[in-house]
Amino acid sequence: RYNDALTLRGGLLFDKAPGKEKYTEPSLPETDRIGYNFGFGYNFTQNFSMDLGYLYLWFKEVEIRDTEVSYTNGDAPFVGNYSSVAHLIGLNFNYKF
């Protein structure tokens, strides 16, 4: 808490992928990730406030070379290199009754 009106926040996260990397595909980046976040909250009045936050997610690069993965629908496995990042922003307005 910086003062009565302003609160600063920050954090770090590590999220271990629950699945096997060989099942990674473009629509599901199934890999370990690290996130860095920061934000602040501001109280305009005793009842009305705003929160703003930013999260940067970095996904571990994965190289898929397992061509023996079997898909029941007949599609070929998604062989290749996968590397991703994500930028997430959140803005909330709050009112206390």
Buried (B, 14 or more C-beta within 10 A) or exposed (E): EEEEEEBEEEEEEEEEBEEEBBBBBEEEBBBEBEBEBEBBBEBEEEEEBEBBBEBEBBBBEBEBEEEEEEEEEEEEBBEEEBEBEEEEEEEEEEEEE
